[in-house]
Amino acid sequence: MAKVLCVLYADPVDGYPTSYARDDLPRIDQYPGGQSTPTPQGTDFTPGHLLGSVSGELGLRRFLESRGHTLVVTSDKDGAGSVFDRELPDADVVISQPFWPAYLTAERITRARNLKLAITAGIGSDHVDLDAAIAHDVTVAEVTYCNSISVAEHVVMMTLSLVRNYLPAHQWVLDGGWNIADCVARSYDVEGMNVGTVAAGRIGLAVLRRLKPFDVRLHYTDRHRLPESVENELGLTFHASAAEMVPHCDVVTINAPLHPETEGMFDDDLIATMKRGAYLINTARAKICDLDAVDRALRGGHLAGYAGDVWYPQPAGPDHPWRTMPHHGMTPHISGSSLSAQARYAAGTREILESWLDGTPIRDEYLIVDKGTLAGTGAHSYSTTAQARS
């Protein structure tokens, strides 16, 4: 029998919900491009309920315990003596979300003598040391595409919020003011701007499609160039690198995975080549940006705004500079954890578990590492340290 260790974020401060704002979710059976949404043999949850917190348990307890397996769920993942560290050595499966990542470092993977499968309930598995997973023959899987559109919507929301100066204007209302001049002194139209994405995979392409109706000029860079038909449809300008693209853009959105080639990409030097007054949106991974370089660019006025929901570490401490830098629109890591997305990634997590427990193949698009090498989506999206050095 397997021991499944699941790390989820804590319940709401006023307790697990007993009611919800909406009664149902729209039914979605396929993602853009034709991939089907998760197809587990069954589910034990109500779509639209809070599944990503500790009490939600991703709807897995009845399923696992009915088969004789053990499920341990905790939000305590960091610090000496955390529940995660205490339970890890004999865990067969670790489940974690990017929003509240249980960092599976090389040292932790070495101590996890029984670990065979690491599942990301969501997308983005950089909290797992992929080199160590490969070395220890640990399969790494994620629920590819489950929340890509959720994140793309968040990017569009943040872009408009920054450019239109929405958050400070809303604060004037909350504070009882009617200070129109203060609200509009940093407010512009998105129309006619040049907007570029670093990476045009599932999320990046979805962002481009959603911004097209705003009559902006669209740019992208990606190591896999899009088909000519897509470029023509959206009027895209391709650039061979981020360094080539960003000087042309009023808004830059980062939608790339974190790996050795992207870590620290947006440093002082690259940001200095961006237009003065440009906006930077990062819902990918915080370490793609140099923390202090972003802070300096905002305080010095080179960037007009920065927004995102990814931090390092997560959760971010109260003294993290991104909490207090000017002209930011930061949120906790929530872009891919809407109640709509949770229903999909909970179902996808169960689908992966069903396949693994039954000894049947895990969907290729869910795989990041398998049989000692990058596999499936991982082979397309990630690189290992060894590959970066070659």
C-alpha positions in Angstrom: 0.0 0.0 0.0 1.2 3.5 -0.8 1.7 6.5 1.4 0.6 9.7 -0.3 1.9 13.0 1.2 0.0 16.0 0.0 1.0 19.6 0.8 -1.7 22.2 0.3 -2.2 25.8 1.4 -4.0 26.5 4.7 -7.8 27.0 4.9 -9.4 30.5 4.9 -8.8 32.4 8.1 -12.5 32.3 8.8 -12.8 28.6 8.2 -13.5 26.2 5.4 -16.4 27.6 3.3 -19.9 26.3 3.9 -21.3 28.2 0.8 -20.0 29.6 -2.4 -20.7 32.7 -4.5 -21.8 30.6 -7.5 -23.8 27.3 -7.7 -22.0 25.8 -10.7 -19.1 25.9 -13.2 -19.2 26.1 -17.0 -18.6 22.7 -18.5 -15.3 22.5 -20.3 -14.3 19.2 -22.0 -11.4 20.2 -24.2 -8.6 22.8 -24.1 -7.6 24.9 -27.1 -5.8 22.6 -29.5 -8.0 19.6 -28.7 -6.4 18.1 -25.5 -9.2 16.7 -23.3 -9.6 17.9 -19.8 -8.8 15.3 -17.1 -10.6 12.0 -17.4 -10.3 10.1 -14.1 -12.4 7.0 -13.4 -14.4 9.0 -10.9 -14.3 12.0 -8.5 -15.3 12.6 -4.9 -15.7 16.4 -4.9 -18.1 19.1 -6.1 -16.7 21.2 -8.9 -16.5 24.8 -7.7 -15.7 23.9 -4.1 -12.4 24.9 -2.5 -10.2 21.8 -3.1 -6.7 23.3 -3.0 -6.6 24.0 0.8 -6.0 21.5 3.5 -9.6 20.6 4.2 -10.4 20.3 0.5 -7.7 17.5 0.2 -8.0 17.7 -3.6 -11.0 15.4 -3.1 -8.6 12.4 -2.7 -9.2 10.9 0.7 -12.2 8.6 0.0 -10.6 7.4 -3.2 -7.2 6.5 -1.6 -8.4 5.1 1.7 -11.0 2.9 -0.1 -8.1 1.3 -1.8 -6.1 0.9 1.4 -3.7 3.7 0.9 -2.6 6.3 3.4 -3.2 10.1 2.8 -1.4 12.7 4.8 -2.4 16.3 4.1 -0.5 19.3 5.6 0.3 22.9 5.0 3.4 22.7 7.2 6.2 22.4 4.7 9.1 24.6 5.8 11.4 24.9 8.7 13.1 22.4 11.0 10.7 19.7 12.0 7.9 20.5 9.6 5.2 17.9 9.0 6.4 17.6 5.4 10.0 16.7 6.5 8.8 14.3 9.2 6.4 12.4 6.8 8.7 12.5 3.7 11.2 9.6 4.4 8.6 6.8 3.9 6.3 8.6 1.4 5.7 6.9 -1.9 4.0 9.9 -3.6 4.3 13.6 -2.9 1.7 16.0 -4.2 2.2 19.7 -4.1 0.8 22.9 -5.7 2.9 25.6 -7.3 1.0 28.1 -5.2 2.3 26.5 -2.0 5.2 24.5 -3.2 6.8 21.7 -1.2 10.3 22.2 -2.4 11.7 18.7 -3.3 15.3 19.6 -3.2 18.1 17.1 -4.0 18.7 16.6 -0.3 15.0 15.9 0.4 14.8 13.5 -2.6 17.8 11.6 -1.2 16.1 11.2 2.2 12.8 10.1 0.6 13.9 6.5 0.3 10.5 5.3 -0.9 9.6 8.2 -3.2 8.5 7.1 -6.7 6.2 9.8 -7.9 6.0 13.6 -7.5 2.8 15.2 -8.7 2.3 18.9 -9.3 -1.4 19.7 -8.8 -1.3 22.4 -11.4 1.5 23.3 -13.9 5.1 24.1 -13.3 7.4 21.6 -11.6 10.4 23.7 -10.9 9.9 23.2 -7.2 11.2 19.7 -7.8 14.9 19.3 -8.4 14.6 17.6 -11.8 18.2 16.5 -11.9 17.8 14.7 -8.6 14.5 13.2 -9.7 16.2 11.8 -12.8 19.1 10.5 -10.7 16.8 8.7 -8.3 14.3 7.5 -10.9 11.4 9.5 -9.5 8.6 10.1 -12.0 7.5 13.8 -12.0 4.1 14.6 -13.4 1.9 17.7 -13.6 -1.7 18.4 -14.8 -0.7 20.1 -18.1 -3.1 22.8 -19.3 -5.4 22.5 -16.3 -5.0 26.2 -15.4 -3.2 27.7 -18.4 -6.3 29.8 -19.3 -6.8 30.8 -15.7 -3.2 32.2 -15.7 -3.7 33.9 -19.1 -6.8 35.7 -17.8 -4.8 36.8 -14.8 -2.1 38.2 -17.1 -4.7 40.3 -19.0 -6.2 41.5 -15.8 -2.9 42.6 -14.4 -1.9 44.3 -17.7 -5.0 46.4 -17.7 -4.8 47.1 -14.0 -1.3 48.5 -14.3 -1.7 50.5 -17.5 -5.1 52.0 -16.4 -3.8 52.6 -12.8 -6.8 50.6 -11.5 -5.5 49.6 -8.0 -4.6 53.1 -6.8 -7.9 54.5 -8.2 -9.8 51.8 -6.4 -7.9 52.7 -3.2 -9.2 56.3 -3.4 -12.7 54.9 -3.4 -12.0 52.7 -0.4 -10.5 55.7 1.4 -13.6 57.8 0.7 -11.9 60.1 -1.8 -12.9 61.3 -5.3 -9.4 62.4 -6.5 -9.8 62.1 -10.2 -6.5 63.8 -11.0 -4.6 61.5 -8.7 -6.2 58.5 -10.3 -5.5 59.4 -14.0 -2.0 60.9 -13.6 -0.6 57.4 -14.3 -3.5 56.0 -16.4 -3.0 55.2 -20.1 -4.8 53.2 -22.9 -3.5 49.8 -23.9 -4.7 50.4 -27.4 -1.8 50.8 -29.9 0.8 49.5 -27.4 3.4 46.9 -28.3 2.9 43.8 -26.1 5.4 40.9 -26.1 5.5 37.6 -24.4 8.6 35.7 -23.3 7.5 32.2 -24.3 4.4 31.4 -26.4 3.4 28.0 -25.2 -0.1 27.3 -23.8 -0.2 30.3 -21.5 1.7 32.7 -23.7 -0.3 32.0 -26.8 -3.5 32.3 -24.8 -2.4 35.7 -23.6 -1.7 36.8 -27.2 -5.1 35.6 -28.3 -6.9 37.5 -25.5 -5.0 40.7 -26.1 -5.5 40.7 -29.9 -9.0 42.4 -29.7 -7.4 45.3 -27.8 -5.8 46.5 -31.0 -2.3 46.1 -29.8 0.8 45.1 -31.7 1.9 41.7 -30.6 5.4 40.3 -30.3 6.8 37.0 -29.0 10.0 35.0 -28.4 10.1 31.3 -27.9 12.7 28.6 -28.7 9.9 26.8 -30.6 8.6 29.2 -33.3 4.8 29.2 -33.8 3.4 28.1 -37.2 3.2 30.8 -39.8 -0.6 30.5 -39.9 -0.8 31.5 -36.2 1.7 34.3 -36.7 -0.4 35.6 -39.6 -3.7 35.1 -37.8 -2.6 37.2 -34.8 -0.2 39.6 -36.6 2.7 38.4 -34.5 6.3 39.6 -34.7 8.8 36.9 -33.8 12.1 37.7 -32.1 14.9 35.3 -31.7 15.5 36.2 -28.0 14.1 38.2 -25.1 17.0 40.6 -25.5 15.9 41.3 -29.1 12.2 41.7 -28.2 12.0 43.8 -25.0 13.3 47.1 -26.4 10.3 47.2 -28.7 7.6 46.6 -26.1 5.5 48.8 -23.9 4.3 45.7 -22.0 6.3 42.5 -21.5 4.7 39.4 -20.0 6.8 36.4 -18.9 5.2 33.0 -19.5 8.2 30.7 -19.6 9.1 27.8 -17.3 11.9 28.2 -14.8 15.0 26.3 -15.7 18.8 27.1 -15.9 18.3 29.0 -19.2 15.7 31.4 -17.8 16.7 31.8 -14.2 17.8 35.4 -13.6 17.0 36.5 -17.2 15.4 39.8 -16.2 18.4 41.4 -14.5 19.6 45.0 -14.4 21.1 44.7 -17.8 18.0 43.4 -19.6 15.6 45.7 -17.8 17.8 48.6 -18.8 17.1 47.8 -22.5 13.3 48.0 -21.9 11.5 51.2 -22.8 11.4 53.8 -20.0 7.8 53.5 -18.7 7.3 49.8 -19.8 5.3 47.4 -17.7 6.5 43.9 -16.7 4.1 41.1 -15.9 5.4 37.9 -14.4 3.0 35.0 -13.6 5.6 32.4 -14.5 8.3 32.1 -11.8 9.8 34.8 -9.6 13.4 33.6 -10.1 13.2 34.5 -13.8 13.5 38.1 -12.5 16.3 39.4 -10.3 14.4 40.5 -7.2 16.5 43.6 -6.5 16.7 44.6 -10.1 12.9 44.9 -10.4 12.8 46.9 -7.1 15.5 49.3 -8.4 13.8 49.7 -11.8 10.5 50.7 -10.2 12.0 53.0 -7.6 14.2 54.7 -10.2 11.3 55.1 -12.6 12.6 53.0 -15.5 9.7 50.6 -15.2 6.2 52.1 -14.8 4.8 49.0 -13.1 5.4 45.4 -12.2 2.7 42.8 -11.5 2.7 39.2 -10.9 1.7 36.5 -8.4 5.0 34.5 -8.2 7.5 35.0 -5.5 10.6 33.4 -4.1 10.5 31.9 -1.7 6.8 31.1 -1.4 5.2 32.2 0.8 7.1 35.5 0.8 8.1 36.9 4.1 6.6 40.2 5.4 9.9 42.0 4.6 10.0 40.9 1.0 10.8 44.0 -1.1 8.1 43.2 -3.6 5.5 43.9 -1.0 6.6 47.6 -0.6 8.1 48.6 -4.0 6.1 51.4 -5.8 3.7 50.9 -8.6 3.3 47.1 -8.2 0.2 44.9 -8.6 1.4 41.8 -6.8 -1.0 39.1 -5.5 -0.2 35.9 -3.7 0.3 33.0 -6.1 -3.4 32.6 -7.1 -3.5 33.0 -10.9 -3.8 29.3 -11.5 -5.8 28.4 -8.4 -9.3 29.7 -9.2 -12.1 27.4 -8.1 -12.6 26.6 -11.8 -9.0 25.6 -12.2 -9.0 23.6 -8.9 -11.7 21.3 -10.3 -9.5 20.5 -13.2 -6.3 20.0 -11.4 -7.9 17.9 -8.7 -9.4 15.7 -11.3 -6.0 15.5 -13.1 -4.2 14.6 -9.9 -6.6 11.7 -9.4 -6.2 10.6 -13.0 -2.4 10.5 -12.6 -2.7 8.6 -9.3 -5.2 6.1 -10.9 -2.7 5.4 -13.7 0.3 5.0 -11.4 -1.5 2.8 -8.8 -3.0 0.6 -11.5 0.3 0.3 -13.4 -1.1 1.9 -16.6 0.8 4.7 -18.5 0.4 8.2 -17.3 -0.7 10.6 -20.1 2.3 11.7 -22.0 1.3 15.3 -21.8 1.4 15.0 -18.0 4.9 13.7 -17.8 7.9 15.9 -16.9 10.4 13.2 -15.8 10.0 9.4 -16.4 12.4 6.5 -16.5 15.4 8.6 -15.7 15.0 11.3 -18.3 12.9 14.3 -19.3 9.7 13.1 -20.9 6.5 14.3 -22.4 5.8 17.9 -21.7 9.1 18.0 -19.7 11.2 17.3 -22.8 9.5 20.2 -24.6 9.5 22.8 -21.8 12.4 22.1 -19.4 16.1 21.6 -19.5 18.3 20.1 -16.8 21.5 21.5 -15.5 23.5 19.0 -17.5 21.7 20.1 -20.7 22.3 23.8 -19.9 26.1 23.1 -19.6 26.3 21.1 -22.9 
